[in-house]
Amino acid sequence: MYRYQILIEYEGTKFIGWQTQKKGNSVQKTIEIILSRLLKTQVKLIGAGRTDAGVHALEQSAHFDYEKKIANPNL
């Protein structure tokens, strides 16, 4: 198993915050959906912090585990 760190930058105006919730569009959920499609497996993203609704972020850190080595992780 490999662990990958990502640094995230976003404008949070249209998000309900970082953490996935039952209702609304969160940053975590959006990134998990995209990573899961790219890697063709369910991905759980773990954030190093959280933001509230409407908050922007620069270089917010998060990580996910993936069973394979990604050939070019700098994409």
Beta strands, then each sheet from edge to edge (+ up, - down):
strand 1: 2-10
strand 2: 46-47
strand 3: 57-66
sheet 1: 1+ 3- 2+
end
